[in-house]
Amino acid sequence: MLIRYKKTFEKIAMGLLSFMPSEKDLKKLQHTMKEYETDEDLQLFLWKEEDIIGLLGVQNHNDKNSLEILHISVNPSHRFQGIGKKMVMELKEMYADKEIIANENTAAFIEKCNLC
């Protein structure tokens, strides 16, 4: 189930976000987390089963009526089970009126989900 990020999940979210190649540096990772917490156009979602095992970060482009997927990450021990695709599909259902788009870091994965 896709749930909205809360500050109490910060360490888990940072851990998942650190699996993104662009977020390996601690200062960059901390900056990204701060942006998600302060920018109203950025939204972080977590994938929860028994534990939180995935993360999806999006930017809302109200002027273009689209959501851009900036970050997508799944705990390595839960990869290749379709969790990333489930997160994207549930996001698409939550925002059925918006186009889901990717950035350069997420494009290859999103194309596999047949959304773009």
Secondary structure, 3 states (H helix, E strand, C coil): CEEECCHHHHHHHHHHHCCCHHHCCHHHHHHHHHHHHHCCCEEEEEEECCCEEEEEEEEEECCCCEEEEEEEEECHHHCCCCHHHHHHHHHHHHCCCCEEEECCCCHHHHHHCCCC
